[in-house]
């Protein structure tokens, strides 16, 4: 069964460093998303992406965040200058249509020290 | 403000019982509704999607939607210990912006 994959599973970085989180969505899906979940808190929407542009972004997705689909399979989230409060689990998701369910990858645990 | 509210629980039911999970949402324009299950340390796993008023059944799971009351529920029949997890309600206006509730932690006791 097709699934969303994410790499790395765990990333440790120092405050102020840039990180890139990578995702491979399900191959025939056209809608892509990033979410984060701080430990013990709810899943929070960051950004949605369709047709090579951002469709929607939350108030969390400020100028330090960016997304890109560099080729036909990868979807990346870049955090330019990490802060301690960026420590969280980051989930990528994809969907086959505009109203359909989203399928989540296993997540990348980001730890900022 | 797009809010999704769930009773955080924990909800504890004996094995074989029916577990009832509830969710309310604030955005009347919401169109798509989902229930996800999340085991500790894992990613959300889709259980059910529902788009129109009424009930939708899939195996032991039944989702119920009432748009007038802005209410979504999930019933789990014949609950099993393996159903013990956090259940997340998710609501989307146009699938560009899906919002989650905080989740209800369910424990099924053998």
Interface residues (C-beta under 8 A of the other chain):
Chain A: X31 X33 X35 X41 X42 X43 X44 X45 X48 X50 X55 X56 X58 X91 X95 X97 X98 X99 X100 X101 X102 X103 X104 X105 X106 X107
Chain B: X31 X32 X34 X36 X38 X42 X43 X44 X45 X46 X49 X51 X88 X90 X92 X94 X95 X96 X97 X98 X99 X100 X101 X102 X103
